[in-house]
Amino acid sequence: MRLPNITLLILLIILIVPNISYGAWIWTPETGSWINPKSAVKDTASEQFSWAMGFYETTDYKKAITEFRKLVNYYPNAKQASKAQYYIGRSYEDLKEFYHAYIAYQRVMEAYPYAENRDEIINRQYDIGMLFFKGEKARLLGVAVLPATDKAIEIFDQVIKNSPYGEYADKAQFRIGEAYKNNSAYPEAMLAFQALVEEYPRSELLSEANYQIAECAYLASLGASYDQGSTDIAIEKFKGFVEEHRDDTFSENAKNTLTKLKEKKAQNVYETAQFYEKVGRISSAAIYYKELVDNYPDTSLAKTSLARLMEIEKIIETRR
């Protein structure tokens, strides 16, 4: 008698692989394959969610991620799907795999735009961004290797995109500026702070953002020994801040920095004037001494420059 193909296959497996434990595996005609009931998805999304939550509540987070992911894959349109995806993020957070948690939460935002806990998810994403902002490293195969600043900027930027005018949008924009500033990327920082000023004019961070724009211009000028354009920009930014925020918390700091900037600029102008005087071009020297006296009268070199200017003017007068 000829054996059915399935029966023949079973006999062959028994003969060839005698050490396999068959009690854990069953044949499913629906899929045409062998499956282990323990790893199979439950009959309903509700059952699968309860099954996965059991692992989460007993802190077996890796197993919980596997089971929640099954629900999302097998029942993507079920009402439990968005919650399952959310708990994938929560599980990664509990495992301290923060970047994976952020990605999991973002999946909720993109795949389930009407999820009830969107605000909470944005809050959690912002908090994860703050971890990277403060120095938490992203993990690759369990090893902290990725720059925290890059991840912080990426996450804060996504927080803004997820809710452009939500509770955390202006805060995230400000943190982007701070992250660039901490990384000495001052032009990028200025642009980020400027974006806050333009997009969130009612933000509680508005005044500080304006101050940070000026300070970043100042910090950029410190590394520009021969580029006085950076110093000029910083002076204008701080002058504008002081004029518009006279009673602001940062006003005194702004005034002090403005004084330093003017001293730096005056020093450069004075050195230029001295150079022209030494090479005998006293008319050119007089122009620069006058610029210093007129534009930077409160600096330490103003009185000396005025004296030199008066001497040069006498010399020029006698030559006429």
Backbone bond lengths (Angstrom), bond angles and torsions (degrees), N, CA, C in turn:
res aa  C-N    CA-C-N  psi(-1)  N-CA   C-N-CA  omega(-1)  CA-C   N-CA-C  phi
1 M - - - 1.465 - - 1.525 109.37 -
2 R 1.297 116.36 138.16 1.469 121.41 -177.49 1.533 109.95 -83.74
3 L 1.376 116.39 128.36 1.470 120.66 -178.83 1.524 110.77 -79.58
4 P 1.333 116.79 144.42 1.474 119.59 174.53 1.526 109.41 -59.73
5 N 1.336 115.25 153.13 1.474 120.82 -177.74 1.529 112.48 -58.26
6 I 1.333 118.62 -41.62 1.471 121.80 -178.02 1.521 110.23 -65.81
7 T 1.315 117.03 -44.64 1.465 120.83 179.67 1.520 110.53 -62.15
8 L 1.320 115.49 -42.41 1.459 120.28 178.64 1.529 111.03 -61.70
9 L 1.323 116.06 -40.81 1.470 120.94 179.26 1.522 110.76 -62.39
10 I 1.347 116.32 -42.04 1.470 120.41 179.89 1.522 110.53 -62.51
11 L 1.343 116.04 -43.86 1.465 119.94 -179.63 1.517 111.22 -63.06
12 L 1.314 115.96 -40.79 1.470 119.98 179.57 1.521 111.11 -62.45
13 I 1.358 116.41 -42.33 1.467 120.07 179.81 1.520 110.46 -63.56
14 I 1.343 116.74 -41.39 1.466 121.30 -179.91 1.521 110.98 -62.08
15 L 1.341 116.12 -41.19 1.459 120.81 -178.86 1.520 112.45 -71.78
16 I 1.363 115.97 -38.56 1.477 119.96 -173.71 1.522 111.84 -83.86
17 V 1.322 117.37 -38.94 1.469 120.80 -176.37 1.532 108.83 -122.51
18 P 1.303 118.23 78.77 1.464 120.65 -173.19 1.515 114.35 -71.13
19 N 1.362 118.10 -17.15 1.470 119.54 -174.90 1.517 114.17 -90.03
20 I 1.349 118.91 -0.52 1.462 120.87 -179.34 1.522 110.11 -71.39
21 S 1.328 116.86 138.01 1.473 121.24 174.67 1.515 108.25 -89.48
22 Y 1.319 117.66 111.85 1.462 121.50 -172.86 1.516 113.87 -86.33
23 G 1.320 116.29 -15.37 1.452 117.92 -176.63 1.514 112.45 -64.48
24 A 1.342 116.39 -24.36 1.464 119.97 -175.71 1.520 112.50 -88.25
25 W 1.323 118.42 -4.63 1.465 121.17 -174.92 1.526 110.78 -122.90
26 I 1.338 115.64 143.72 1.467 121.06 176.28 1.514 109.20 -135.32
27 W 1.326 114.26 153.14 1.469 120.75 178.03 1.520 109.79 -88.42
28 T 1.349 117.14 131.39 1.472 120.86 178.42 1.515 109.23 -116.49
29 P 1.335 116.21 110.48 1.472 119.15 178.45 1.522 112.42 -59.57
30 E 1.368 117.19 -30.13 1.472 119.87 -178.55 1.521 112.32 -60.91
31 T 1.335 115.41 -40.53 1.474 119.02 -178.91 1.515 112.22 -99.90
32 G 1.356 116.00 -14.54 1.455 119.15 -178.46 1.512 112.04 68.87
33 S 1.347 117.92 33.63 1.462 120.41 -177.80 1.515 109.76 -151.44
34 W 1.344 113.84 169.58 1.455 120.72 175.46 1.523 108.85 -90.22
35 I 1.342 115.97 138.65 1.462 119.05 177.89 1.522 109.54 -134.64
36 N 1.320 114.90 155.82 1.455 121.42 173.58 1.529 107.53 -95.93
37 P 1.308 118.77 118.00 1.469 120.76 -177.52 1.529 113.10 -54.77
38 K 1.344 116.56 -30.85 1.455 119.02 -179.47 1.524 112.59 -66.18
39 S 1.336 116.80 -28.05 1.468 119.92 -178.74 1.525 112.03 -100.89
40 A 1.325 116.78 -0.22 1.464 119.81 -178.14 1.523 110.40 -77.48
41 V 1.329 115.91 152.49 1.453 120.42 176.34 1.524 108.84 -72.84
42 K 1.326 116.89 147.81 1.459 121.01 -179.13 1.525 110.72 -70.75
43 D 1.339 114.98 166.96 1.465 120.47 -172.97 1.521 113.00 -67.35
44 T 1.340 117.81 -26.47 1.463 120.30 179.57 1.530 109.62 -133.85
45 A 1.311 114.96 160.20 1.462 120.10 178.46 1.522 110.43 -63.18
46 S 1.317 116.58 -37.13 1.456 120.74 180.00 1.529 111.20 -62.96
47 E 1.337 115.94 -44.35 1.467 119.95 178.02 1.523 110.97 -63.71
48 Q 1.325 115.78 -42.56 1.457 119.84 -179.25 1.533 111.07 -63.94
49 F 1.333 115.75 -39.11 1.464 119.41 179.74 1.532 110.33 -65.02
50 S 1.318 116.91 -44.71 1.464 120.79 178.89 1.525 111.00 -62.77
51 W 1.324 115.65 -39.72 1.472 121.44 178.21 1.535 110.34 -61.61
52 A 1.330 116.43 -46.54 1.466 121.33 -179.48 1.531 111.03 -66.95
53 M 1.339 117.14 -40.06 1.461 120.71 -179.56 1.527 111.27 -63.49
54 G 1.315 115.83 -29.71 1.463 119.22 176.85 1.520 111.05 -59.66
55 F 1.311 116.76 -41.82 1.470 120.52 178.29 1.528 110.55 -70.03
56 Y 1.334 115.90 -38.76 1.467 118.85 -179.65 1.522 110.90 -64.01
57 E 1.321 116.17 -44.64 1.463 120.36 -176.78 1.521 112.80 -69.55
58 T 1.328 116.83 -21.02 1.470 119.92 176.02 1.528 110.90 -98.18
59 T 1.335 116.04 14.68 1.482 125.40 175.68 1.532 113.99 63.25
60 D 1.335 116.26 21.36 1.472 118.70 172.23 1.531 106.61 -89.38
61 Y 1.331 115.29 75.21 1.459 120.63 -168.05 1.531 113.30 -69.05
62 K 1.298 117.34 -34.21 1.472 119.30 179.33 1.525 110.67 -65.53
63 K 1.327 116.02 -43.12 1.463 119.59 177.24 1.526 110.29 -67.05
64 A 1.325 116.76 -37.56 1.463 120.95 177.87 1.525 110.44 -60.32
65 I 1.337 117.23 -43.21 1.469 120.88 179.23 1.521 109.90 -59.56
66 T 1.335 116.45 -44.35 1.471 120.72 179.87 1.524 111.01 -59.78
67 E 1.317 116.84 -44.31 1.464 120.57 -175.77 1.535 111.81 -75.50
68 F 1.313 117.63 -38.11 1.464 119.20 175.57 1.530 110.52 -64.71
69 R 1.319 115.40 -37.17 1.464 119.56 -180.00 1.532 110.99 -65.61
70 K 1.324 116.56 -35.20 1.473 119.71 176.20 1.523 110.58 -60.67
71 L 1.329 115.40 -42.73 1.467 119.20 179.90 1.529 110.31 -60.95
72 V 1.327 115.99 -46.72 1.469 120.39 -179.02 1.528 110.47 -61.15
73 N 1.339 116.55 -39.30 1.471 120.64 -177.55 1.524 112.79 -74.54
74 Y 1.319 116.81 -40.68 1.460 120.89 -175.38 1.526 113.16 -88.46
75 Y 1.330 116.80 -29.80 1.467 120.88 -178.36 1.537 110.57 -128.38
76 P 1.322 118.33 59.50 1.475 121.20 -173.65 1.524 113.75 -63.85
77 N 1.325 117.48 -22.53 1.465 120.39 -177.94 1.529 113.31 -101.23
78 A 1.308 116.86 2.44 1.462 120.11 179.25 1.524 110.47 -72.72
79 K 1.327 116.50 153.91 1.461 119.39 -179.02 1.525 111.73 -66.02
80 Q 1.349 116.75 -21.17 1.470 120.42 178.91 1.529 112.69 -82.51
81 A 1.328 117.44 -8.38 1.470 120.02 -173.38 1.524 112.19 -64.07
82 S 1.326 116.90 -45.16 1.466 118.87 -178.83 1.532 110.74 -65.53
83 K 1.331 116.77 -36.72 1.465 120.01 177.77 1.523 110.58 -66.38
84 A 1.336 115.67 -39.41 1.466 119.61 178.24 1.525 110.53 -61.71
85 Q 1.329 116.18 -44.89 1.460 119.74 178.62 1.530 110.72 -63.36
86 Y 1.328 115.96 -38.35 1.472 120.90 176.94 1.525 110.71 -60.81
87 Y 1.326 116.72 -43.79 1.459 119.51 -178.41 1.522 112.46 -73.14
88 I 1.308 117.18 -19.48 1.470 118.65 170.01 1.534 108.38 -63.34
89 G 1.336 114.89 -44.02 1.459 119.06 176.43 1.513 112.23 -62.58
90 R 1.330 117.54 -44.35 1.458 121.10 179.53 1.533 110.74 -61.13
91 S 1.329 115.70 -39.65 1.468 119.73 -179.89 1.520 110.65 -64.47
92 Y 1.334 116.12 -43.04 1.470 118.89 177.95 1.533 110.70 -63.89
93 E 1.321 117.01 -37.06 1.464 119.44 176.86 1.526 110.74 -61.21
94 D 1.329 115.89 -44.77 1.462 119.65 -179.39 1.529 111.69 -66.12
95 L 1.332 115.67 -26.13 1.466 120.39 175.96 1.530 111.60 -84.08
96 K 1.344 115.59 -1.56 1.473 122.86 -176.83 1.530 112.71 63.17
97 E 1.319 115.08 25.05 1.472 121.01 172.43 1.531 106.20 -95.26
98 F 1.337 115.68 74.71 1.460 120.85 -166.01 1.535 113.71 -68.30
99 Y 1.308 117.01 -37.13 1.465 117.34 -179.76 1.525 110.68 -68.39
100 H 1.336 116.93 -38.70 1.468 120.25 175.64 1.529 110.25 -63.18
101 A 1.316 116.22 -36.03 1.471 120.07 177.34 1.524 110.07 -63.17
102 Y 1.320 116.16 -45.39 1.472 120.36 178.09 1.531 110.86 -57.94
103 I 1.323 117.02 -45.16 1.470 121.32 179.57 1.527 110.38 -62.21
104 A 1.328 116.68 -41.86 1.474 120.48 179.77 1.524 110.70 -63.81
105 Y 1.318 116.93 -42.18 1.461 120.19 178.12 1.529 111.03 -64.79
106 Q 1.325 115.52 -38.20 1.457 118.85 179.89 1.521 111.20 -64.56
107 R 1.325 115.75 -32.28 1.463 120.47 176.20 1.530 110.76 -61.21
108 V 1.339 117.03 -37.70 1.471 120.26 175.74 1.520 109.51 -61.95
109 M 1.335 116.37 -46.92 1.464 121.33 -177.15 1.526 111.63 -59.76
110 E 1.327 116.31 -37.39 1.464 120.43 -175.64 1.527 113.01 -86.58
111 A 1.324 117.14 -40.77 1.467 120.38 -175.44 1.525 112.64 -86.61
112 Y 1.335 116.42 -24.33 1.466 120.24 -176.17 1.534 109.01 -132.29
113 P 1.325 117.37 70.47 1.471 121.19 -174.44 1.517 114.51 -62.70
114 Y 1.332 117.12 -15.58 1.465 119.10 -179.83 1.526 112.08 -106.24
115 A 1.313 117.09 19.25 1.465 120.74 177.89 1.532 109.72 -60.17
116 E 1.320 115.70 139.42 1.463 120.87 -175.09 1.528 112.59 -68.35
117 N 1.314 117.53 -25.81 1.467 120.33 -173.61 1.532 112.72 -103.35
118 R 1.325 117.10 30.83 1.462 120.63 -179.85 1.533 111.59 -59.47
119 D 1.322 116.76 -41.43 1.466 119.32 -179.24 1.526 111.46 -62.74
120 E 1.320 115.88 -41.38 1.466 119.42 178.00 1.523 111.07 -63.91
121 I 1.337 115.97 -39.31 1.465 120.28 -179.44 1.527 110.57 -64.71
122 I 1.322 117.17 -42.12 1.466 120.34 177.88 1.525 109.85 -62.76
123 N 1.319 116.01 -39.83 1.465 121.04 176.01 1.523 110.39 -58.97
124 R 1.325 116.53 -46.34 1.462 120.69 -179.31 1.528 110.90 -66.14
125 Q 1.320 117.27 -39.05 1.459 119.67 177.51 1.527 110.59 -63.13
126 Y 1.330 116.40 -41.99 1.464 120.24 178.52 1.530 110.19 -61.77
127 D 1.327 116.77 -43.20 1.471 120.62 179.79 1.530 110.68 -63.40
128 I 1.331 116.66 -37.78 1.464 119.85 176.80 1.527 109.67 -65.63
129 G 1.327 116.26 -41.52 1.458 119.95 175.63 1.516 111.35 -57.20
130 M 1.335 117.04 -39.46 1.456 121.29 179.16 1.529 111.40 -66.03
131 L 1.323 117.19 -34.44 1.461 119.75 176.79 1.525 110.38 -61.47
132 F 1.329 115.97 -45.33 1.466 119.37 178.56 1.525 110.90 -69.07
133 F 1.325 116.42 -35.98 1.466 120.89 177.76 1.528 110.56 -60.71
134 K 1.318 116.09 -37.03 1.465 120.68 -178.49 1.525 112.92 -86.96
135 G 1.344 116.57 -4.94 1.457 117.61 174.01 1.507 116.87 125.68
136 E 1.316 119.19 -1.71 1.463 120.82 177.45 1.521 109.10 -62.84
137 K 1.321 117.40 134.53 1.460 121.77 -178.80 1.527 110.79 -95.10
138 A 1.331 115.73 142.60 1.461 119.39 172.45 1.525 107.93 -70.52
139 R 1.310 116.02 153.61 1.460 119.01 -176.35 1.525 111.04 -114.38
140 L 1.326 114.64 137.30 1.452 121.94 175.18 1.515 106.77 -125.85
141 L 1.341 117.13 114.21 1.461 122.44 -174.97 1.526 111.19 55.45
142 G 1.334 114.88 37.11 1.451 119.90 176.48 1.512 115.25 82.86
143 V 1.345 118.12 -0.30 1.458 121.86 -177.98 1.525 109.45 -111.28
144 A 1.335 116.78 131.25 1.464 121.07 179.41 1.522 109.10 -75.54
145 V 1.338 116.92 109.66 1.462 119.43 -174.88 1.525 113.77 -132.95
146 L 1.305 119.43 -21.23 1.453 120.61 -171.98 1.526 111.67 -91.65
147 P 1.342 117.61 144.35 1.470 119.84 -178.67 1.524 111.95 -61.61
148 A 1.310 116.96 131.01 1.459 121.16 -177.42 1.523 111.51 -67.93
149 T 1.326 117.53 -37.34 1.467 120.98 -177.00 1.519 111.20 -60.51
150 D 1.327 117.25 -45.19 1.460 120.83 179.89 1.524 111.27 -59.71
151 K 1.327 116.13 -42.63 1.458 119.90 -179.72 1.522 111.09 -67.98
152 A 1.322 116.66 -38.98 1.465 119.97 179.02 1.522 110.25 -60.65
153 I 1.318 116.53 -47.20 1.467 120.70 -179.61 1.527 110.51 -62.38
154 E 1.328 116.86 -43.79 1.469 121.07 179.27 1.523 111.14 -58.75
155 I 1.331 116.75 -46.63 1.463 121.08 -176.12 1.521 111.01 -69.94
156 F 1.334 117.66 -43.67 1.468 120.03 179.21 1.529 110.73 -62.81
157 D 1.317 116.29 -38.25 1.458 120.03 178.46 1.534 110.60 -63.40
158 Q 1.333 116.63 -38.76 1.462 120.34 179.61 1.524 111.19 -70.46
159 V 1.333 116.64 -35.21 1.468 120.51 175.96 1.524 110.01 -57.79
160 I 1.325 116.26 -42.54 1.467 121.11 178.93 1.524 110.44 -65.02
161 K 1.321 116.61 -44.03 1.468 119.97 180.00 1.529 111.35 -64.61
162 N 1.325 116.24 -37.24 1.467 119.93 -179.13 1.522 112.26 -66.22
163 S 1.326 116.76 -33.33 1.462 120.90 -179.46 1.524 108.63 -152.21
164 P 1.352 117.21 81.97 1.472 121.79 -171.64 1.524 115.08 -55.99
165 Y 1.328 117.12 -28.77 1.464 119.58 -179.48 1.521 111.57 -125.99
166 G 1.328 114.93 29.33 1.452 120.21 178.20 1.515 112.39 -84.22
167 E 1.310 115.67 -174.53 1.463 122.63 -174.32 1.520 112.74 -60.35
168 Y 1.329 117.14 -32.44 1.463 119.66 -172.71 1.527 113.64 -104.45
169 A 1.314 117.77 1.05 1.463 120.42 -174.14 1.529 112.36 -63.37
170 D 1.335 117.56 -52.28 1.465 119.47 -178.73 1.523 111.43 -66.99
171 K 1.333 116.65 -35.06 1.467 120.01 177.94 1.524 110.19 -64.55
172 A 1.336 116.39 -43.14 1.465 120.40 179.11 1.525 110.91 -64.04
173 Q 1.335 116.45 -40.46 1.466 120.11 178.88 1.531 110.71 -62.62
174 F 1.325 115.93 -40.71 1.469 120.14 178.58 1.527 110.59 -64.64
175 R 1.327 116.87 -41.74 1.464 120.59 -179.65 1.532 111.31 -64.81
176 I 1.325 116.80 -34.08 1.470 119.08 176.19 1.527 109.44 -59.96
177 G 1.327 115.38 -45.36 1.456 119.33 177.59 1.513 111.66 -59.94
178 E 1.330 116.70 -44.85 1.468 120.35 179.69 1.526 111.56 -63.70
179 A 1.332 116.29 -39.21 1.467 119.53 -179.81 1.526 110.63 -62.77
180 Y 1.329 117.03 -44.40 1.460 119.98 176.83 1.533 110.95 -63.62
181 K 1.316 116.34 -41.76 1.465 120.54 -179.63 1.525 110.58 -62.17
182 N 1.331 117.20 -45.13 1.459 121.11 179.29 1.520 111.92 -62.15
183 N 1.329 115.66 -24.43 1.464 121.24 179.67 1.524 111.51 -94.14
184 S 1.347 116.39 9.82 1.473 123.58 179.56 1.529 112.85 63.03
185 A 1.332 116.93 21.13 1.470 121.27 175.48 1.531 107.12 -93.87
186 Y 1.323 115.65 74.27 1.460 120.56 -169.61 1.537 114.56 -67.76
187 P 1.330 119.96 -40.32 1.477 118.59 176.86 1.529 112.28 -60.19
188 E 1.345 115.92 -42.83 1.467 119.90 178.71 1.524 110.88 -65.61
189 A 1.329 116.02 -37.48 1.463 120.16 178.48 1.524 110.88 -63.91
190 M 1.337 116.42 -43.27 1.462 120.27 179.28 1.522 110.97 -60.65
191 L 1.330 116.61 -40.94 1.467 120.34 178.96 1.530 110.94 -64.53
192 A 1.325 116.15 -39.53 1.467 119.89 -179.66 1.529 110.95 -66.35
193 F 1.319 116.76 -44.90 1.471 119.95 178.44 1.531 110.67 -65.85
194 Q 1.329 116.55 -37.11 1.460 120.51 178.52 1.523 110.70 -64.26
195 A 1.337 116.19 -36.11 1.472 120.54 177.73 1.521 110.38 -61.70
196 L 1.336 116.93 -38.39 1.464 119.83 177.21 1.529 110.28 -64.08
197 V 1.323 116.66 -44.62 1.467 120.85 -179.45 1.524 110.61 -59.22
198 E 1.323 116.90 -40.51 1.458 120.86 -175.97 1.522 112.90 -80.20
199 E 1.337 116.83 -39.26 1.462 120.45 -174.61 1.523 113.57 -87.50
200 Y 1.337 116.95 -26.07 1.468 120.14 -174.88 1.526 110.17 -130.90
201 P 1.337 117.51 65.05 1.471 121.09 -175.84 1.523 113.97 -65.20
202 R 1.325 118.27 -14.53 1.463 121.11 178.52 1.528 112.81 -102.28
203 S 1.304 116.23 7.43 1.464 120.41 -178.04 1.524 111.30 -67.16
204 E 1.331 115.76 145.77 1.455 121.02 174.58 1.529 111.00 -67.53
205 L 1.312 116.11 -15.61 1.469 121.32 -178.95 1.523 112.48 -93.17
206 L 1.327 116.90 4.12 1.468 121.09 -174.25 1.525 112.19 -59.21
207 S 1.313 116.86 -49.86 1.455 120.98 -177.78 1.529 111.02 -61.60
208 E 1.331 116.28 -45.29 1.459 119.58 -179.76 1.522 111.51 -65.77
209 A 1.334 116.53 -35.34 1.469 119.89 177.78 1.527 110.22 -63.02
210 N 1.324 116.43 -42.80 1.470 119.84 177.14 1.524 110.98 -61.36
211 Y 1.314 116.24 -41.35 1.466 120.03 177.76 1.524 110.66 -63.32
212 Q 1.318 116.55 -42.16 1.464 120.66 -178.64 1.535 111.41 -64.69
213 I 1.321 116.89 -34.57 1.470 120.12 176.08 1.521 109.57 -59.53
214 A 1.328 115.35 -47.21 1.466 119.78 179.96 1.521 110.97 -65.64
215 E 1.319 117.23 -42.65 1.466 119.58 -177.87 1.527 111.35 -66.53
216 C 1.327 117.32 -38.01 1.467 119.88 177.61 1.531 110.65 -64.07
217 A 1.323 116.02 -37.25 1.467 119.59 175.90 1.526 109.77 -63.54
218 Y 1.328 116.47 -40.02 1.467 121.42 177.99 1.531 110.57 -64.25
219 L 1.323 117.39 -48.28 1.459 121.15 -179.46 1.527 111.30 -62.03
220 A 1.327 116.14 -37.06 1.470 120.01 177.10 1.523 110.40 -64.39
221 S 1.327 117.13 -35.04 1.463 121.23 -177.84 1.524 112.38 -70.30
222 L 1.337 117.37 -24.10 1.463 120.36 -178.02 1.521 111.98 -66.21
223 G 1.322 115.50 -28.45 1.463 118.51 179.94 1.507 112.67 -97.00
224 A 1.302 117.52 10.69 1.470 121.12 -177.04 1.521 109.49 -115.72
225 S 1.338 116.61 71.80 1.464 121.96 -174.86 1.514 112.61 -57.79
226 Y 1.323 116.49 -38.55 1.457 119.50 -174.99 1.521 112.51 -109.63
227 D 1.325 115.58 1.24 1.459 119.58 179.53 1.522 108.97 -107.68
228 Q 1.322 116.15 91.29 1.453 120.27 -177.86 1.524 112.41 -74.05
229 G 1.345 116.09 -10.23 1.461 118.99 177.79 1.514 111.43 -60.65
230 S 1.347 116.96 -37.89 1.459 121.18 179.06 1.522 110.93 -64.80
231 T 1.341 116.18 -39.75 1.469 120.05 178.30 1.515 110.53 -66.23
232 D 1.325 116.95 -40.91 1.469 121.09 179.25 1.531 111.06 -61.19
233 I 1.332 115.63 -43.02 1.466 119.85 179.43 1.528 110.05 -63.02
234 A 1.340 116.39 -44.46 1.463 120.48 -179.53 1.528 110.97 -61.77
235 I 1.331 116.96 -41.78 1.470 120.56 179.26 1.524 110.30 -61.38
236 E 1.317 116.44 -45.57 1.468 119.96 -179.33 1.528 111.24 -63.31
237 K 1.336 116.83 -40.02 1.465 120.34 -179.73 1.526 111.03 -64.39
238 F 1.326 116.29 -44.40 1.466 119.20 -178.95 1.525 111.54 -71.71
239 K 1.324 117.41 -36.60 1.463 119.35 176.08 1.521 110.29 -60.08
240 G 1.329 115.35 -44.28 1.465 119.72 178.68 1.519 111.73 -63.00
241 F 1.331 116.08 -40.68 1.469 119.16 -179.37 1.522 110.85 -65.10
242 V 1.335 116.84 -46.19 1.464 120.80 -178.31 1.524 110.95 -61.71
243 E 1.325 116.74 -40.13 1.465 120.54 -179.39 1.521 112.26 -67.54
244 E 1.329 117.03 -36.25 1.465 120.98 -175.50 1.528 112.98 -90.48
245 H 1.336 117.03 -18.81 1.470 120.08 -175.42 1.529 110.04 -131.33
246 R 1.303 116.55 58.14 1.465 121.29 -175.06 1.524 112.67 -62.53
247 D 1.309 117.68 -35.07 1.466 121.32 -177.04 1.523 112.01 -105.13
248 D 1.307 116.21 15.92 1.463 120.60 -176.23 1.536 110.89 -75.85
249 T 1.336 114.99 157.34 1.462 121.02 178.15 1.523 111.89 -57.60
250 F 1.341 115.69 -35.11 1.455 120.30 -176.04 1.532 112.77 -91.74
251 S 1.334 117.25 2.09 1.457 121.13 -174.10 1.527 112.41 -60.33
252 E 1.338 116.84 -43.80 1.467 120.72 -177.77 1.529 110.79 -65.34
253 N 1.339 115.78 -41.81 1.468 119.45 177.02 1.523 110.84 -62.76
254 A 1.326 115.05 -40.13 1.462 119.93 179.94 1.529 110.81 -62.92
255 K 1.326 116.74 -42.01 1.465 120.64 179.15 1.526 111.19 -63.25
256 N 1.314 116.27 -43.10 1.460 120.50 179.97 1.531 111.67 -63.46
257 T 1.330 115.32 -42.50 1.459 119.29 179.23 1.516 110.54 -67.68
258 L 1.319 116.99 -38.77 1.462 121.05 178.27 1.526 110.31 -61.00
259 T 1.321 117.00 -39.40 1.466 121.00 177.40 1.529 110.76 -61.66
260 K 1.328 116.54 -43.61 1.467 121.01 178.37 1.530 111.06 -62.30
261 L 1.325 115.40 -42.00 1.460 119.85 -179.39 1.526 111.34 -64.83
262 K 1.315 116.33 -41.47 1.465 119.90 179.07 1.525 110.77 -65.72
263 E 1.317 116.55 -37.80 1.464 119.90 176.95 1.523 110.62 -63.43
264 K 1.333 115.17 -41.37 1.461 119.24 178.98 1.522 110.96 -63.97
265 K 1.315 116.05 -44.62 1.460 120.07 179.82 1.527 110.75 -65.43
266 A 1.328 116.93 -42.10 1.463 121.25 179.28 1.522 110.63 -61.84
267 Q 1.316 116.72 -39.68 1.461 120.91 178.80 1.521 110.59 -61.14
268 N 1.316 116.35 -42.03 1.462 120.23 179.61 1.528 111.69 -65.64
269 V 1.340 116.09 -43.28 1.459 120.42 179.37 1.528 110.11 -64.33
270 Y 1.327 116.36 -42.03 1.469 121.48 -179.58 1.527 110.93 -62.48
271 E 1.341 116.34 -43.63 1.466 119.83 179.51 1.522 111.43 -64.08
272 T 1.311 116.63 -35.47 1.465 120.58 177.05 1.530 110.43 -66.06
273 A 1.327 115.89 -44.14 1.459 120.65 178.46 1.524 110.73 -60.80
274 Q 1.316 116.63 -43.22 1.458 120.35 179.59 1.527 111.90 -63.54
275 F 1.320 115.60 -39.33 1.462 119.59 178.33 1.528 110.62 -58.92
276 Y 1.334 116.90 -49.06 1.468 120.08 -179.71 1.526 111.03 -64.33
277 E 1.335 116.76 -34.98 1.471 119.20 179.08 1.538 110.76 -66.65
278 K 1.317 116.81 -39.77 1.458 120.98 -178.82 1.527 112.75 -66.93
279 V 1.327 116.37 -33.53 1.475 118.76 -179.28 1.522 111.53 -90.12
280 G 1.337 117.01 7.63 1.451 120.94 174.61 1.501 116.11 86.88
281 R 1.317 118.98 7.12 1.471 121.41 179.65 1.528 107.59 -96.89
282 I 1.329 114.95 71.43 1.459 119.53 -172.18 1.526 113.50 -68.77
283 S 1.318 117.73 -27.57 1.479 119.46 177.65 1.530 110.28 -64.78
284 S 1.341 115.58 -41.74 1.465 119.64 176.99 1.519 110.49 -66.86
285 A 1.329 116.08 -38.40 1.460 120.34 178.22 1.522 110.27 -61.30
286 A 1.338 115.87 -42.04 1.467 120.45 -179.75 1.526 111.51 -60.44
287 I 1.336 116.69 -37.12 1.471 121.09 179.67 1.532 110.21 -60.26
288 Y 1.331 116.06 -44.48 1.465 119.84 -177.41 1.527 112.07 -74.12
289 Y 1.349 116.92 -38.08 1.465 118.35 175.36 1.533 110.60 -60.73
290 K 1.317 115.61 -39.62 1.473 120.25 -179.44 1.529 110.62 -67.81
291 E 1.332 115.86 -38.56 1.469 119.55 177.63 1.521 110.32 -60.07
292 L 1.325 116.48 -42.28 1.459 120.31 -179.11 1.531 110.60 -65.66
293 V 1.331 116.10 -44.61 1.470 120.59 -179.52 1.522 111.41 -63.61
294 D 1.327 117.19 -41.98 1.469 121.30 -176.67 1.523 112.66 -74.40
295 N 1.336 117.02 -42.12 1.469 120.92 -171.19 1.520 114.29 -95.61
296 Y 1.342 116.48 -23.89 1.457 118.73 -176.49 1.534 109.66 -132.40
297 P 1.352 116.96 56.47 1.470 121.25 -174.32 1.527 113.98 -67.98
298 D 1.318 117.82 -19.31 1.461 120.48 -177.18 1.528 112.99 -94.84
299 T 1.319 117.43 4.64 1.467 119.85 -178.44 1.521 110.95 -86.36
300 S 1.323 114.72 165.26 1.465 120.78 -176.08 1.525 113.00 -67.18
301 L 1.325 118.19 -20.45 1.464 121.99 -177.20 1.524 112.81 -96.98
302 A 1.321 117.98 -1.17 1.463 120.81 -176.27 1.528 111.70 -63.96
303 K 1.319 117.51 -45.81 1.473 120.82 -177.41 1.534 110.70 -65.10
304 T 1.335 116.88 -43.00 1.468 120.67 178.81 1.519 110.36 -63.74
305 S 1.317 116.61 -40.75 1.464 120.87 -179.59 1.527 111.12 -65.46
306 L 1.329 116.25 -38.64 1.463 119.98 178.67 1.530 110.61 -63.35
307 A 1.325 116.36 -41.77 1.465 120.42 178.20 1.516 111.11 -62.55
308 R 1.324 117.34 -44.02 1.465 120.72 179.43 1.527 110.35 -65.79
309 L 1.322 116.26 -39.18 1.464 120.27 179.34 1.522 110.76 -61.38
310 M 1.310 117.23 -44.20 1.468 121.23 -179.79 1.526 110.97 -64.21
311 E 1.330 117.86 -39.06 1.457 121.65 177.87 1.522 111.16 -63.87
312 I 1.347 115.29 -45.27 1.474 119.86 -179.34 1.524 110.64 -64.81
313 E 1.331 116.87 -41.02 1.471 119.75 178.90 1.536 111.59 -61.63
314 K 1.339 117.21 -35.13 1.463 120.95 176.57 1.523 110.17 -64.69
315 I 1.342 115.30 -43.66 1.457 120.23 -178.98 1.527 110.53 -63.14
316 I 1.323 115.41 -44.57 1.476 120.33 179.87 1.527 110.35 -62.66
317 E 1.354 116.39 -39.36 1.456 121.50 -179.19 1.526 111.24 -64.67
318 T 1.338 117.71 -40.06 1.462 121.05 -179.34 1.521 112.42 -69.68
319 R 1.313 116.47 -23.00 1.473 120.83 -178.75 1.526 111.71 -82.62
320 R 1.294 117.90 -11.25 1.472 120.43 -177.26 1.539 110.92 -81.63
